[in-house]
Amino acid sequence: MFLNLSNHPTTSWSETQLAAAGGKVIDLQFPQVAPDGDEEYIEQLAQEYYDKIVQMKDIKTVHIMGEMNFTYSLVNKLKANGIKCVASTTKRETVEENGVKISKFNFVRFREY
């Protein structure tokens, strides 16, 4: 099973991204990571999420995108225990309308950490 741990729930994913996830996808909201938290705080939060994830049944892959220190810590914990972790890649298309730049991000693929 594929777990989406990001600020972008699968309800906002394209058909292409859903198909690339290959089957059933479960959403888990990415945590609000306090910007003033120290390294110990990050490790504790990552451990908390690691514990949540390993208690879920049949999670084979985790899509994790968000605050970098938390992501790094959690990815290391998950990979050390045989759980594949991926990031999504996108292509940005920017158009300018009435002096305002609008960016649209189109999913390309998942890339393994």
Gaussian input, Z-matrix of N, CA and C with variables (Angstrom, degrees):
# hf/3-21g

backbone

0 1
 N
 C     1     B1
 C     2     B2     1     A1
 N     3     B3     2     A2     1     D1
 C     4     B4     3     A3     2     D2
 C     5     B5     4     A4     3     D3
 N     6     B6     5     A5     4     D4
 C     7     B7     6     A6     5     D5
 C     8     B8     7     A7     6     D6
 N     9     B9     8     A8     7     D7
 C    10    B10     9     A9     8     D8
 C    11    B11    10    A10     9     D9
 N    12    B12    11    A11    10    D10
 C    13    B13    12    A12    11    D11
 C    14    B14    13    A13    12    D12
 N    15    B15    14    A14    13    D13
 C    16    B16    15    A15    14    D14
 C    17    B17    16    A16    15    D15
 N    18    B18    17    A17    16    D16
 C    19    B19    18    A18    17    D17
 C    20    B20    19    A19    18    D18
 N    21    B21    20    A20    19    D19
 C    22    B22    21    A21    20    D20
 C    23    B23    22    A22    21    D21
 N    24    B24    23    A23    22    D22
 C    25    B25    24    A24    23    D23
 C    26    B26    25    A25    24    D24
 N    27    B27    26    A26    25    D25
 C    28    B28    27    A27    26    D26
 C    29    B29    28    A28    27    D27
 N    30    B30    29    A29    28    D28
 C    31    B31    30    A30    29    D29
 C    32    B32    31    A31    30    D30
 N    33    B33    32    A32    31    D31
 C    34    B34    33    A33    32    D32
 C    35    B35    34    A34    33    D33
 N    36    B36    35    A35    34    D34
 C    37    B37    36    A36    35    D35
 C    38    B38    37    A37    36    D36
 N    39    B39    38    A38    37    D37
 C    40    B40    39    A39    38    D38
 C    41    B41    40    A40    39    D39
 N    42    B42    41    A41    40    D40
 C    43    B43    42    A42    41    D41
 C    44    B44    43    A43    42    D42
 N    45    B45    44    A44    43    D43
 C    46    B46    45    A45    44    D44
 C    47    B47    46    A46    45    D45
 N    48    B48    47    A47    46    D46
 C    49    B49    48    A48    47    D47
 C    50    B50    49    A49    48    D48
 N    51    B51    50    A50    49    D49
 C    52    B52    51    A51    50    D50
 C    53    B53    52    A52    51    D51
 N    54    B54    53    A53    52    D52
 C    55    B55    54    A54    53    D53
 C    56    B56    55    A55    54    D54
 N    57    B57    56    A56    55    D55
 C    58    B58    57    A57    56    D56
 C    59    B59    58    A58    57    D57
 N    60    B60    59    A59    58    D58
 C    61    B61    60    A60    59    D59
 C    62    B62    61    A61    60    D60
 N    63    B63    62    A62    61    D61
 C    64    B64    63    A63    62    D62
 C    65    B65    64    A64    63    D63
 N    66    B66    65    A65    64    D64
 C    67    B67    66    A66    65    D65
 C    68    B68    67    A67    66    D66
 N    69    B69    68    A68    67    D67
 C    70    B70    69    A69    68    D68
 C    71    B71    70    A70    69    D69
 N    72    B72    71    A71    70    D70
 C    73    B73    72    A72    71    D71
 C    74    B74    73    A73    72    D72
 N    75    B75    74    A74    73    D73
 C    76    B76    75    A75    74    D74
 C    77    B77    76    A76    75    D75
 N    78    B78    77    A77    76    D76
 C    79    B79    78    A78    77    D77
 C    80    B80    79    A79    78    D78
 N    81    B81    80    A80    79    D79
 C    82    B82    81    A81    80    D80
 C    83    B83    82    A82    81    D81
 N    84    B84    83    A83    82    D82
 C    85    B85    84    A84    83    D83
 C    86    B86    85    A85    84    D84
 N    87    B87    86    A86    85    D85
 C    88    B88    87    A87    86    D86
 C    89    B89    88    A88    87    D87
 N    90    B90    89    A89    88    D88
 C    91    B91    90    A90    89    D89
 C    92    B92    91    A91    90    D90
 N    93    B93    92    A92    91    D91
 C    94    B94    93    A93    92    D92
 C    95    B95    94    A94    93    D93
 N    96    B96    95    A95    94    D94
 C    97    B97    96    A96    95    D95
 C    98    B98    97    A97    96    D96
 N    99    B99    98    A98    97    D97
 C   100   B100    99    A99    98    D98
 C   101   B101   100   A100    99    D99
 N   102   B102   101   A101   100   D100
 C   103   B103   102   A102   101   D101
 C   104   B104   103   A103   102   D102
 N   105   B105   104   A104   103   D103
 C   106   B106   105   A105   104   D104
 C   107   B107   106   A106   105   D105
 N   108   B108   107   A107   106   D106
 C   109   B109   108   A108   107   D107
 C   110   B110   109   A109   108   D108
 N   111   B111   110   A110   109   D109
 C   112   B112   111   A111   110   D110
 C   113   B113   112   A112   111   D111
 N   114   B114   113   A113   112   D112
 C   115   B115   114   A114   113   D113
 C   116   B116   115   A115   114   D114
 N   117   B117   116   A116   115   D115
 C   118   B118   117   A117   116   D116
 C   119   B119   118   A118   117   D117
 N   120   B120   119   A119   118   D118
 C   121   B121   120   A120   119   D119
 C   122   B122   121   A121   120   D120
 N   123   B123   122   A122   121   D121
 C   124   B124   123   A123   122   D122
 C   125   B125   124   A124   123   D123
 N   126   B126   125   A125   124   D124
 C   127   B127   126   A126   125   D125
 C   128   B128   127   A127   126   D126
 N   129   B129   128   A128   127   D127
 C   130   B130   129   A129   128   D128
 C   131   B131   130   A130   129   D129
 N   132   B132   131   A131   130   D130
 C   133   B133   132   A132   131   D131
 C   134   B134   133   A133   132   D132
 N   135   B135   134   A134   133   D133
 C   136   B136   135   A135   134   D134
 C   137   B137   136   A136   135   D135
 N   138   B138   137   A137   136   D136
 C   139   B139   138   A138   137   D137
 C   140   B140   139   A139   138   D138
 N   141   B141   140   A140   139   D139
 C   142   B142   141   A141   140   D140
 C   143   B143   142   A142   141   D141
 N   144   B144   143   A143   142   D142
 C   145   B145   144   A144   143   D143
 C   146   B146   145   A145   144   D144
 N   147   B147   146   A146   145   D145
 C   148   B148   147   A147   146   D146
 C   149   B149   148   A148   147   D147
 N   150   B150   149   A149   148   D148
 C   151   B151   150   A150   149   D149
 C   152   B152   151   A151   150   D150
 N   153   B153   152   A152   151   D151
 C   154   B154   153   A153   152   D152
 C   155   B155   154   A154   153   D153
 N   156   B156   155   A155   154   D154
 C   157   B157   156   A156   155   D155
 C   158   B158   157   A157   156   D156
 N   159   B159   158   A158   157   D157
 C   160   B160   159   A159   158   D158
 C   161   B161   160   A160   159   D159
 N   162   B162   161   A161   160   D160
 C   163   B163   162   A162   161   D161
 C   164   B164   163   A163   162   D162
 N   165   B165   164   A164   163   D163
 C   166   B166   165   A165   164   D164
 C   167   B167   166   A166   165   D165
 N   168   B168   167   A167   166   D166
 C   169   B169   168   A168   167   D167
 C   170   B170   169   A169   168   D168
 N   171   B171   170   A170   169   D169
 C   172   B172   171   A171   170   D170
 C   173   B173   172   A172   171   D171
 N   174   B174   173   A173   172   D172
 C   175   B175   174   A174   173   D173
 C   176   B176   175   A175   174   D174
 N   177   B177   176   A176   175   D175
 C   178   B178   177   A177   176   D176
 C   179   B179   178   A178   177   D177
 N   180   B180   179   A179   178   D178
 C   181   B181   180   A180   179   D179
 C   182   B182   181   A181   180   D180
 N   183   B183   182   A182   181   D181
 C   184   B184   183   A183   182   D182
 C   185   B185   184   A184   183   D183
 N   186   B186   185   A185   184   D184
 C   187   B187   186   A186   185   D185
 C   188   B188   187   A187   186   D186
 N   189   B189   188   A188   187   D187
 C   190   B190   189   A189   188   D188
 C   191   B191   190   A190   189   D189
 N   192   B192   191   A191   190   D190
 C   193   B193   192   A192   191   D191
 C   194   B194   193   A193   192   D192
 N   195   B195   194   A194   193   D193
 C   196   B196   195   A195   194   D194
 C   197   B197   196   A196   195   D195
 N   198   B198   197   A197   196   D196
 C   199   B199   198   A198   197   D197
 C   200   B200   199   A199   198   D198
 N   201   B201   200   A200   199   D199
 C   202   B202   201   A201   200   D200
 C   203   B203   202   A202   201   D201
 N   204   B204   203   A203   202   D202
 C   205   B205   204   A204   203   D203
 C   206   B206   205   A205   204   D204
 N   207   B207   206   A206   205   D205
 C   208   B208   207   A207   206   D206
 C   209   B209   208   A208   207   D207
 N   210   B210   209   A209   208   D208
 C   211   B211   210   A210   209   D209
 C   212   B212   211   A211   210   D210
 N   213   B213   212   A212   211   D211
 C   214   B214   213   A213   212   D212
 C   215   B215   214   A214   213   D213
 N   216   B216   215   A215   214   D214
 C   217   B217   216   A216   215   D215
 C   218   B218   217   A217   216   D216
 N   219   B219   218   A218   217   D217
 C   220   B220   219   A219   218   D218
 C   221   B221   220   A220   219   D219
 N   222   B222   221   A221   220   D220
 C   223   B223   222   A222   221   D221
 C   224   B224   223   A223   222   D222
 N   225   B225   224   A224   223   D223
 C   226   B226   225   A225   224   D224
 C   227   B227   226   A226   225   D225
 N   228   B228   227   A227   226   D226
 C   229   B229   228   A228   227   D227
 C   230   B230   229   A229   228   D228
 N   231   B231   230   A230   229   D229
 C   232   B232   231   A231   230   D230
 C   233   B233   232   A232   231   D231
 N   234   B234   233   A233   232   D232
 C   235   B235   234   A234   233   D233
 C   236   B236   235   A235   234   D234
 N   237   B237   236   A236   235   D235
 C   238   B238   237   A237   236   D236
 C   239   B239   238   A238   237   D237
 N   240   B240   239   A239   238   D238
 C   241   B241   240   A240   239   D239
 C   242   B242   241   A241   240   D240
 N   243   B243   242   A242   241   D241
 C   244   B244   243   A243   242   D242
 C   245   B245   244   A244   243   D243
 N   246   B246   245   A245   244   D244
 C   247   B247   246   A246   245   D245
 C   248   B248   247   A247   246   D246
 N   249   B249   248   A248   247   D247
 C   250   B250   249   A249   248   D248
 C   251   B251   250   A250   249   D249
 N   252   B252   251   A251   250   D250
 C   253   B253   252   A252   251   D251
 C   254   B254   253   A253   252   D252
 N   255   B255   254   A254   253   D253
 C   256   B256   255   A255   254   D254
 C   257   B257   256   A256   255   D255
 N   258   B258   257   A257   256   D256
 C   259   B259   258   A258   257   D257
 C   260   B260   259   A259   258   D258
 N   261   B261   260   A260   259   D259
 C   262   B262   261   A261   260   D260
 C   263   B263   262   A262   261   D261
 N   264   B264   263   A263   262   D262
 C   265   B265   264   A264   263   D263
 C   266   B266   265   A265   264   D264
 N   267   B267   266   A266   265   D265
 C   268   B268   267   A267   266   D266
 C   269   B269   268   A268   267   D267
 N   270   B270   269   A269   268   D268
 C   271   B271   270   A270   269   D269
 C   272   B272   271   A271   270   D270
 N   273   B273   272   A272   271   D271
 C   274   B274   273   A273   272   D272
 C   275   B275   274   A274   273   D273
 N   276   B276   275   A275   274   D274
 C   277   B277   276   A276   275   D275
 C   278   B278   277   A277   276   D276
 N   279   B279   278   A278   277   D277
 C   280   B280   279   A279   278   D278
 C   281   B281   280   A280   279   D279
 N   282   B282   281   A281   280   D280
 C   283   B283   282   A282   281   D281
 C   284   B284   283   A283   282   D282
 N   285   B285   284   A284   283   D283
 C   286   B286   285   A285   284   D284
 C   287   B287   286   A286   285   D285
 N   288   B288   287   A287   286   D286
 C   289   B289   288   A288   287   D287
 C   290   B290   289   A289   288   D288
 N   291   B291   290   A290   289   D289
 C   292   B292   291   A291   290   D290
 C   293   B293   292   A292   291   D291
 N   294   B294   293   A293   292   D292
 C   295   B295   294   A294   293   D293
 C   296   B296   295   A295   294   D294
 N   297   B297   296   A296   295   D295
 C   298   B298   297   A297   296   D296
 C   299   B299   298   A298   297   D297
 N   300   B300   299   A299   298   D298
 C   301   B301   300   A300   299   D299
 C   302   B302   301   A301   300   D300
 N   303   B303   302   A302   301   D301
 C   304   B304   303   A303   302   D302
 C   305   B305   304   A304   303   D303
 N   306   B306   305   A305   304   D304
 C   307   B307   306   A306   305   D305
 C   308   B308   307   A307   306   D306
 N   309   B309   308   A308   307   D307
 C   310   B310   309   A309   308   D308
 C   311   B311   310   A310   309   D309
 N   312   B312   311   A311   310   D310
 C   313   B313   312   A312   311   D311
 C   314   B314   313   A313   312   D312
 N   315   B315   314   A314   313   D313
 C   316   B316   315   A315   314   D314
 C   317   B317   316   A316   315   D315
 N   318   B318   317   A317   316   D316
 C   319   B319   318   A318   317   D317
 C   320   B320   319   A319   318   D318
 N   321   B321   320   A320   319   D319
 C   322   B322   321   A321   320   D320
 C   323   B323   322   A322   321   D321
 N   324   B324   323   A323   322   D322
 C   325   B325   324   A324   323   D323
 C   326   B326   325   A325   324   D324
 N   327   B327   326   A326   325   D325
 C   328   B328   327   A327   326   D326
 C   329   B329   328   A328   327   D327
 N   330   B330   329   A329   328   D328
 C   331   B331   330   A330   329   D329
 C   332   B332   331   A331   330   D330
 N   333   B333   332   A332   331   D331
 C   334   B334   333   A333   332   D332
 C   335   B335   334   A334   333   D333
 N   336   B336   335   A335   334   D334
 C   337   B337   336   A336   335   D335
 C   338   B338   337   A337   336   D336

   B1=1.4325
   B2=1.5316
   B3=1.3149
   B4=1.4676
   B5=1.5264
   B6=1.3338
   B7=1.4666
   B8=1.5212
   B9=1.3115
   B10=1.4550
   B11=1.5248
   B12=1.3378
   B13=1.4569
   B14=1.5287
   B15=1.3168
   B16=1.4633
   B17=1.5245
   B18=1.3198
   B19=1.4632
   B20=1.5212
   B21=1.3258
   B22=1.4580
   B23=1.5255
   B24=1.3322
   B25=1.4629
   B26=1.5254
   B27=1.2944
   B28=1.4568
   B29=1.5255
   B30=1.3205
   B31=1.4686
   B32=1.5241
   B33=1.3419
   B34=1.4667
   B35=1.5331
   B36=1.3360
   B37=1.4568
   B38=1.5288
   B39=1.3282
   B40=1.4582
   B41=1.5228
   B42=1.3234
   B43=1.4732
   B44=1.5246
   B45=1.3329
   B46=1.4657
   B47=1.5233
   B48=1.3420
   B49=1.4663
   B50=1.5220
   B51=1.3250
   B52=1.4649
   B53=1.5244
   B54=1.3264
   B55=1.4662
   B56=1.5218
   B57=1.3296
   B58=1.4683
   B59=1.5268
   B60=1.3279
   B61=1.4652
   B62=1.5254
   B63=1.3154
   B64=1.4581
   B65=1.5090
   B66=1.2794
   B67=1.4590
   B68=1.5032
   B69=1.3230
   B70=1.4542
   B71=1.5310
   B72=1.3425
   B73=1.4632
   B74=1.5229
   B75=1.3159
   B76=1.4609
   B77=1.5224
   B78=1.3337
   B79=1.4656
   B80=1.5223
   B81=1.3266
   B82=1.4558
   B83=1.5226
   B84=1.3308
   B85=1.4541
   B86=1.5342
   B87=1.3216
   B88=1.4633
   B89=1.5242
   B90=1.3353
   B91=1.4700
   B92=1.5268
   B93=1.3177
   B94=1.4573
   B95=1.5313
   B96=1.3144
   B97=1.4585
   B98=1.5270
   B99=1.3205
   B100=1.4637
   B101=1.5308
   B102=1.3252
   B103=1.4599
   B104=1.5254
   B105=1.3254
   B106=1.4623
   B107=1.5269
   B108=1.3361
   B109=1.4584
   B110=1.5242
   B111=1.3206
   B112=1.4697
   B113=1.5328
   B114=1.3204
   B115=1.4660
   B116=1.5266
   B117=1.3197
   B118=1.4639
   B119=1.5371
   B120=1.3206
   B121=1.4607
   B122=1.5321
   B123=1.3388
   B124=1.4584
   B125=1.5271
   B126=1.3260
   B127=1.4698
   B128=1.5236
   B129=1.3317
   B130=1.4643
   B131=1.5258
   B132=1.3334
   B133=1.4589
   B134=1.5325
   B135=1.3211
   B136=1.4646
   B137=1.5291
   B138=1.3200
   B139=1.4666
   B140=1.5226
   B141=1.3241
   B142=1.4607
   B143=1.5406
   B144=1.3288
   B145=1.4588
   B146=1.5276
   B147=1.3040
   B148=1.4628
   B149=1.5299
   B150=1.3419
   B151=1.4671
   B152=1.5272
   B153=1.3456
   B154=1.4706
   B155=1.5209
   B156=1.3166
   B157=1.4679
   B158=1.5198
   B159=1.3199
   B160=1.4713
   B161=1.5259
   B162=1.3178
   B163=1.4679
   B164=1.5236
   B165=1.3416
   B166=1.4669
   B167=1.5234
   B168=1.2965
   B169=1.4589
   B170=1.5208
   B171=1.3156
   B172=1.4635
   B173=1.5227
   B174=1.3334
   B175=1.4650
   B176=1.5260
   B177=1.3238
   B178=1.4628
   B179=1.5295
   B180=1.3560
   B181=1.4604
   B182=1.5179
   B183=1.3479
   B184=1.4622
   B185=1.5226
   B186=1.3286
   B187=1.4679
   B188=1.5224
   B189=1.3377
   B190=1.4557
   B191=1.5221
   B192=1.3294
   B193=1.4635
   B194=1.5253
   B195=1.3245
   B196=1.4593
   B197=1.5142
   B198=1.3120
   B199=1.4636
   B200=1.5288
   B201=1.3218
   B202=1.4674
   B203=1.5299
   B204=1.3255
   B205=1.4611
   B206=1.5231
   B207=1.3222
   B208=1.4619
   B209=1.5291
   B210=1.3314
   B211=1.4581
   B212=1.5207
   B213=1.3268
   B214=1.4680
   B215=1.5279
   B216=1.3201
   B217=1.4593
   B218=1.5252
   B219=1.3322
   B220=1.4554
   B221=1.5297
   B222=1.3111
   B223=1.4680
   B224=1.5309
   B225=1.3240
   B226=1.4652
   B227=1.5242
   B228=1.3292
   B229=1.4630
   B230=1.5326
   B231=1.3215
   B232=1.4643
   B233=1.5256
   B234=1.3261
   B235=1.4671
   B236=1.5233
   B237=1.3256
   B238=1.4632
   B239=1.5271
   B240=1.3236
   B241=1.4643
   B242=1.5218
   B243=1.3401
   B244=1.4581
   B245=1.5140
   B246=1.3211
   B247=1.4605
   B248=1.5207
   B249=1.3159
   B250=1.4616
   B251=1.5285
   B252=1.3345
   B253=1.4593
   B254=1.5258
   B255=1.3394
   B256=1.4584
   B257=1.5241
   B258=1.3294
   B259=1.4625
   B260=1.5179
   B261=1.3242
   B262=1.4593
   B263=1.5228
   B264=1.3168
   B265=1.4567
   B266=1.5243
   B267=1.3162
   B268=1.4572
   B269=1.5194
   B270=1.3172
   B271=1.4494
   B272=1.5275
   B273=1.3260
   B274=1.4575
   B275=1.5190
   B276=1.3075
   B277=1.4572
   B278=1.5261
   B279=1.3352
   B280=1.4554
   B281=1.5114
   B282=1.3065
   B283=1.4588
   B284=1.5217
   B285=1.3154
   B286=1.4583
   B287=1.5205
   B288=1.3315
   B289=1.4612
   B290=1.5167
   B291=1.3245
   B292=1.4700
   B293=1.5290
   B294=1.3310
   B295=1.4583
   B296=1.5188
   B297=1.3322
   B298=1.4641
   B299=1.5234
   B300=1.3363
   B301=1.4626
   B302=1.5174
   B303=1.3268
   B304=1.4552
   B305=1.5206
   B306=1.3331
   B307=1.4619
   B308=1.5186
   B309=1.3209
   B310=1.4543
   B311=1.5229
   B312=1.3218
   B313=1.4535
   B314=1.5217
   B315=1.3137
   B316=1.4567
   B317=1.5185
   B318=1.3124
   B319=1.4593
   B320=1.5202
   B321=1.3385
   B322=1.4605
   B323=1.5325
   B324=1.3404
   B325=1.4729
   B326=1.5127
   B327=1.3489
   B328=1.4603
   B329=1.5167
   B330=1.3251
   B331=1.4608
   B332=1.5164
   B333=1.3404
   B334=1.4659
   B335=1.5280
   B336=1.3499
   B337=1.4730
   B338=1.5056
   A1=109.16
   A2=117.11
   A3=125.36
   A4=108.12
   A5=117.05
   A6=122.53
   A7=109.20
   A8=116.37
   A9=122.84
   A10=108.93
   A11=116.95
   A12=122.88
   A13=107.15
   A14=115.29
   A15=121.15
   A16=108.71
   A17=115.85
   A18=121.10
   A19=111.48
   A20=116.87
   A21=122.41
   A22=108.59
   A23=116.91
   A24=119.73
   A25=111.73
   A26=115.57
   A27=120.58
   A28=112.43
   A29=118.34
   A30=120.07
   A31=111.39
   A32=117.68
   A33=121.16
   A34=112.19
   A35=117.99
   A36=121.81
   A37=110.84
   A38=115.10
   A39=121.00
   A40=109.48
   A41=115.52
   A42=120.21
   A43=110.47
   A44=116.59
   A45=121.30
   A46=110.52
   A47=116.27
   A48=120.08
   A49=110.73
   A50=116.92
   A51=119.62
   A52=111.15
   A53=116.45
   A54=120.20
   A55=110.88
   A56=116.93
   A57=120.74
   A58=111.47
   A59=116.67
   A60=120.75
   A61=110.68
   A62=115.89
   A63=121.05
   A64=116.69
   A65=117.77
   A66=119.38
   A67=112.59
   A68=114.74
   A69=120.65
   A70=110.84
   A71=115.67
   A72=122.06
   A73=108.35
   A74=115.76
   A75=122.52
   A76=107.72
   A77=117.00
   A78=121.87
   A79=110.47
   A80=115.24
   A81=122.48
   A82=105.75
   A83=116.73
   A84=121.27
   A85=111.15
   A86=116.42
   A87=121.37
   A88=107.98
   A89=118.02
   A90=119.35
   A91=112.46
   A92=114.77
   A93=120.83
   A94=105.74
   A95=117.21
   A96=122.22
   A97=108.08
   A98=115.98
   A99=121.11
   A100=110.05
   A101=118.25
   A102=120.58
   A103=113.53
   A104=117.53
   A105=120.11
   A106=112.68
   A107=116.60
   A108=120.33
   A109=111.80
   A110=115.90
   A111=119.80
   A112=110.12
   A113=115.77
   A114=121.20
   A115=112.22
   A116=117.12
   A117=120.15
   A118=110.27
   A119=116.53
   A120=121.61
   A121=110.10
   A122=116.89
   A123=121.42
   A124=110.26
   A125=117.21
   A126=120.63
   A127=111.35
   A128=117.33
   A129=120.23
   A130=111.31
   A131=116.69
   A132=120.86
   A133=110.40
   A134=116.52
   A135=120.00
   A136=110.52
   A137=117.89
   A138=120.73
   A139=110.71
   A140=116.80
   A141=121.40
   A142=110.43
   A143=116.94
   A144=120.61
   A145=111.87
   A146=117.29
   A147=120.64
   A148=109.57
   A149=115.95
   A150=120.64
   A151=111.24
   A152=117.43
   A153=120.80
   A154=111.13
   A155=115.63
   A156=120.10
   A157=111.77
   A158=117.75
   A159=118.71
   A160=111.86
   A161=118.06
   A162=120.45
   A163=112.01
   A164=116.83
   A165=120.42
   A166=108.27
   A167=116.56
   A168=121.08
   A169=111.42
   A170=116.29
   A171=123.76
   A172=115.58
   A173=119.46
   A174=120.70
   A175=107.44
   A176=115.80
   A177=121.87
   A178=111.59
   A179=115.82
   A180=121.07
   A181=109.14
   A182=115.28
   A183=120.82
   A184=108.49
   A185=115.43
   A186=122.30
   A187=104.93
   A188=116.82
   A189=120.20
   A190=109.69
   A191=113.96
   A192=122.06
   A193=107.56
   A194=116.62
   A195=120.00
   A196=110.94
   A197=115.63
   A198=123.04
   A199=109.65
   A200=115.66
   A201=121.11
   A202=115.52
   A203=119.21
   A204=119.38
   A205=111.55
   A206=116.09
   A207=120.65
   A208=110.19
   A209=116.28
   A210=120.98
   A211=110.73
   A212=116.94
   A213=121.60
   A214=110.66
   A215=116.85
   A216=120.77
   A217=111.29
   A218=116.76
   A219=119.74
   A220=111.83
   A221=117.45
   A222=120.35
   A223=109.99
   A224=117.44
   A225=120.41
   A226=111.67
   A227=117.02
   A228=120.53
   A229=110.85
   A230=116.11
   A231=120.00
   A232=111.61
   A233=116.35
   A234=119.56
   A235=111.76
   A236=117.04
   A237=120.53
   A238=111.26
   A239=115.73
   A240=120.06
   A241=112.20
   A242=115.92
   A243=121.04
   A244=116.42
   A245=118.39
   A246=120.89
   A247=108.56
   A248=115.54
   A249=122.41
   A250=109.74
   A251=116.81
   A252=122.89
   A253=109.20
   A254=115.71
   A255=120.81
   A256=110.88
   A257=114.17
   A258=123.17
   A259=107.10
   A260=116.64
   A261=119.68
   A262=108.95
   A263=115.53
   A264=120.69
   A265=108.14
   A266=115.36
   A267=120.84
   A268=110.36
   A269=114.12
   A270=121.13
   A271=106.22
   A272=116.03
   A273=120.29
   A274=110.19
   A275=114.77
   A276=121.39
   A277=106.88
   A278=116.60
   A279=121.06
   A280=110.06
   A281=115.25
   A282=121.50
   A283=107.83
   A284=115.21
   A285=119.79
   A286=108.29
   A287=114.90
   A288=121.42
   A289=108.88
   A290=116.18
   A291=121.55
   A292=112.01
   A293=116.65
   A294=121.48
   A295=114.92
   A296=117.85
   A297=122.05
   A298=108.52
   A299=115.68
   A300=120.26
   A301=109.20
   A302=114.89
   A303=121.78
   A304=107.34
   A305=115.20
   A306=120.20
   A307=109.71
   A308=114.90
   A309=122.19
   A310=106.81
   A311=115.94
   A312=120.95
   A313=108.82
   A314=116.35
   A315=122.48
   A316=110.07
   A317=115.67
   A318=121.98
   A319=111.19
   A320=115.75
   A321=121.70
   A322=110.18
   A323=116.60
   A324=119.75
   A325=110.16
   A326=115.44
   A327=121.92
   A328=107.07
   A329=116.31
   A330=122.43
   A331=108.17
   A332=115.28
   A333=120.32
   A334=110.87
   A335=114.63
   A336=120.34
   A337=108.74
   D1=153.61
   D2=-173.92
   D3=-110.37
   D4=124.76
   D5=178.63
   D6=-106.57
   D7=128.43
   D8=176.54
   D9=-100.37
   D10=107.37
   D11=177.33
   D12=-111.22
   D13=88.56
   D14=-177.46
   D15=-157.49
   D16=179.27
   D17=175.18
   D18=-92.48
   D19=14.23
   D20=-178.41
   D21=-124.56
   D22=91.94
   D23=-178.57
   D24=-62.91
   D25=156.74
   D26=-176.25
   D27=-62.66
   D28=-18.30
   D29=176.32
   D30=-63.69
   D31=-19.66
   D32=178.95
   D33=-101.22
   D34=1.59
   D35=-178.75
   D36=-79.01
   D37=149.89
   D38=174.12
   D39=-75.94
   D40=163.77
   D41=175.61
   D42=-59.80
   D43=-35.77
   D44=179.86
   D45=-62.54
   D46=-44.14
   D47=-179.40
   D48=-68.33
   D49=-42.09
   D50=177.59
   D51=-61.00
   D52=-41.87
   D53=179.19
   D54=-64.58
   D55=-38.81
   D56=179.85
   D57=-65.84
   D58=-28.20
   D59=177.28
   D60=-70.92
   D61=-22.06
   D62=171.22
   D63=66.17
   D64=65.87
   D65=175.29
   D66=117.04
   D67=-148.26
   D68=-175.83
   D69=-73.07
   D70=131.97
   D71=178.72
   D72=-121.31
   D73=133.93
   D74=176.26
   D75=-111.21
   D76=136.30
   D77=176.47
   D78=-94.31
   D79=138.63
   D80=169.87
   D81=-133.80
   D82=119.20
   D83=-176.35
   D84=-60.35
   D85=132.60
   D86=176.33
   D87=-66.47
   D88=139.26
   D89=-176.85
   D90=-72.26
   D91=155.05
   D92=169.27
   D93=-77.95
   D94=111.62
   D95=-177.21
   D96=-94.99
   D97=118.94
   D98=-177.85
   D99=-64.06
   D100=125.06
   D101=-177.94
   D102=-66.07
   D103=-20.85
   D104=179.61
   D105=-95.23
   D106=4.28
   D107=178.93
   D108=-70.08
   D109=141.33
   D110=179.56
   D111=-88.13
   D112=-175.78
   D113=-176.87
   D114=-62.67
   D115=-36.42
   D116=178.45
   D117=-64.46
   D118=-41.21
   D119=176.93
   D120=-58.96
   D121=-46.13
   D122=179.98
   D123=-60.70
   D124=-45.41
   D125=-179.75
   D126=-62.57
   D127=-40.61
   D128=179.43
   D129=-65.93
   D130=-42.08
   D131=179.22
   D132=-66.02
   D133=-42.42
   D134=178.04
   D135=-63.37
   D136=-39.34
   D137=178.07
   D138=-64.97
   D139=-39.81
   D140=178.07
   D141=-59.55
   D142=-45.57
   D143=179.53
   D144=-71.95
   D145=-36.16
   D146=174.88
   D147=-57.66
   D148=-47.89
   D149=-179.89
   D150=-59.68
   D151=-41.52
   D152=177.41
   D153=-61.04
   D154=-44.44
   D155=-175.14
   D156=-68.02
   D157=-44.74
   D158=-177.54
   D159=-69.54
   D160=-18.78
   D161=175.90
   D162=-79.49
   D163=-17.15
   D164=176.71
   D165=-74.48
   D166=143.94
   D167=-177.52
   D168=-82.39
   D169=136.30
   D170=169.08
   D171=64.89
   D172=25.82
   D173=175.94
   D174=-76.77
   D175=118.75
   D176=-179.72
   D177=-105.05
   D178=-31.85
   D179=-176.00
   D180=-138.93
   D181=138.42
   D182=176.09
   D183=-119.12
   D184=122.07
   D185=171.77
   D186=-87.72
   D187=115.06
   D188=-175.98
   D189=-128.84
   D190=120.04
   D191=-179.64
   D192=-140.12
   D193=125.41
   D194=178.24
   D195=164.85
   D196=-155.88
   D197=-176.68
   D198=-49.08
   D199=128.57
   D200=-166.31
   D201=-67.10
   D202=-41.25
   D203=-178.80
   D204=-65.93
   D205=-43.57
   D206=176.68
   D207=-62.50
   D208=-46.89
   D209=-179.88
   D210=-57.94
   D211=-47.49
   D212=-179.56
   D213=-58.00
   D214=-47.65
   D215=-178.55
   D216=-63.58
   D217=-47.22
   D218=-177.65
   D219=-67.72
   D220=-41.38
   D221=178.13
   D222=-58.52
   D223=-44.22
   D224=179.14
   D225=-60.94
   D226=-42.44
   D227=179.54
   D228=-64.51
   D229=-45.48
   D230=-178.06
   D231=-65.71
   D232=-46.37
   D233=-179.04
   D234=-63.57
   D235=-36.74
   D236=179.05
   D237=-63.23
   D238=-18.51
   D239=-179.97
   D240=-113.58
   D241=23.90
   D242=170.53
   D243=79.12
   D244=16.09
   D245=178.58
   D246=-101.91
   D247=121.84
   D248=-179.49
   D249=-68.71
   D250=137.95
   D251=178.82
   D252=-123.99
   D253=136.37
   D254=-178.50
   D255=-132.76
   D256=155.45
   D257=171.95
   D258=-115.21
   D259=152.72
   D260=175.60
   D261=-94.24
   D262=144.90
   D263=176.32
   D264=-114.26
   D265=147.36
   D266=-177.80
   D267=-136.19
   D268=160.36
   D269=172.72
   D270=-110.64
   D271=127.03
   D272=-179.46
   D273=-92.35
   D274=129.49
   D275=174.72
   D276=-116.87
   D277=122.46
   D278=-177.76
   D279=-114.56
   D280=132.60
   D281=174.53
   D282=-126.33
   D283=151.70
   D284=177.99
   D285=-112.35
   D286=126.51
   D287=178.57
   D288=-128.70
   D289=118.71
   D290=178.74
   D291=53.90
   D292=41.33
   D293=178.16
   D294=78.63
   D295=5.64
   D296=-179.94
   D297=-113.84
   D298=126.77
   D299=177.40
   D300=-84.92
   D301=131.09
   D302=178.29
   D303=-121.20
   D304=125.32
   D305=179.62
   D306=-107.12
   D307=135.68
   D308=174.97
   D309=-119.99
   D310=131.57
   D311=-178.72
   D312=-108.14
   D313=123.64
   D314=179.91
   D315=-110.60
   D316=126.03
   D317=179.16
   D318=-57.98
   D319=137.26
   D320=176.46
   D321=-112.50
   D322=-54.47
   D323=-176.60
   D324=-167.72
   D325=171.97
   D326=169.62
   D327=-98.36
   D328=139.99
   D329=178.35
   D330=-122.95
   D331=130.48
   D332=-177.60
   D333=-72.66
   D334=140.30
   D335=174.15
   D336=-73.51

